[in-house]
Amino acid sequence: MPQVSSIDRLPADIKAQLQQLLQDPRCTQLDATAKINKVLEEEGYPDRVTKSSVNRYAQRMEEVGEKLRQSREVAQMYIAHVGAAPQGQTGLLINEMLRSMAFELSLKLQAVDLEDPENMSATIDQVKALALAVQRLEQSATINIKRENDIRKTALADAAAEVEKSANTLQIKPETLAYIKQVIYGLAS
């Protein structure tokens, strides 16, 4: 198994201090390394961080930050496209995005060396988790479609009831009322 980095072994409060230092544009990675090592020394921890481990961690955090920025941009683009769409459409959009991610993950799993027993075990666990996620995703899609259909039926029934309630006031003939209801329910040709 790969060794846990010195940054990941830091106590949570000291790691949070390192993250703050790395986010401060006035603080260089060398300064951050020195300050964190000073804190570790003052608190009696024997471990120290190296400038290369801080650099690797900063790069990893920048990659994560970039992915988050990209996902926010994509989400904003979809929201702008979908707008004030019903909840069902938003759910379908999220399901489609997750399906795409599951497909990409399955492609990556195919590239794993399965001759190594450790890789085999990890891959089996990942495939199980992926299968469960896809199953839940499909259930969610079915629920979203059912919810959307229920909302549509309720809206149509409400519209038909409103027309029927107004029929007497507007002096609508019964055959005209029947035709309007057929149009509302999409039965008119």
RARATA-V417581 format. One record per backbone hydrogen bond with DSSP energy under -1.0 kcal/mol. NH is the residue of the N-H (numbers start at 1). CO is the residue of the C=O. Records with the same first field share a line. If there is no record, write none. Layout:
NH = CO ; CO
This chain:
9 = 5
10 = 7
15 = 11
16 = 12
17 = 13
18 = 14
19 = 15
20 = 16
21 = 17
22 = 18
23 = 19
27 = 24
32 = 28
33 = 29
34 = 30
35 = 31
36 = 32
37 = 33
38 = 34
39 = 35
40 = 36
41 = 37
42 = 38
43 = 39
44 = 41
45 = 40
54 = 50
55 = 51
56 = 52
57 = 53
58 = 54
59 = 55
60 = 56
61 = 57
62 = 58
63 = 59
64 = 60
65 = 61
66 = 62
67 = 63
68 = 64
69 = 65
70 = 66
71 = 67
72 = 68
73 = 69
74 = 70
75 = 71
76 = 72
77 = 73
78 = 74
79 = 75
80 = 76
81 = 77
82 = 78
83 = 79
85 = 83
90 = 86
91 = 87
92 = 88
93 = 89
94 = 90
95 = 91
96 = 92
97 = 93
98 = 94
99 = 95
100 = 96
101 = 97
102 = 98
103 = 99
104 = 100
105 = 101
106 = 102
107 = 103
108 = 104
109 = 105
110 = 106
111 = 108
112 = 109
120 = 116
121 = 117
122 = 118
123 = 119
124 = 120
125 = 121
126 = 122
127 = 123
128 = 124
129 = 125
130 = 126
131 = 127
132 = 128
133 = 129
134 = 130
135 = 131
136 = 132
137 = 133
138 = 134
139 = 135
140 = 136
141 = 137
142 = 138
143 = 139
144 = 140
145 = 141
146 = 142
147 = 143
148 = 144
149 = 145
150 = 146
151 = 147
152 = 148
153 = 149
154 = 150
155 = 151
156 = 152
157 = 153
158 = 154
159 = 155
160 = 156
161 = 157
162 = 158
163 = 159
164 = 160
165 = 161
166 = 162
170 = 166
172 = 167
177 = 173
178 = 174
179 = 175
180 = 176
181 = 177
182 = 178
183 = 179
184 = 180
185 = 181
186 = 183
187 = 182
188 = 182
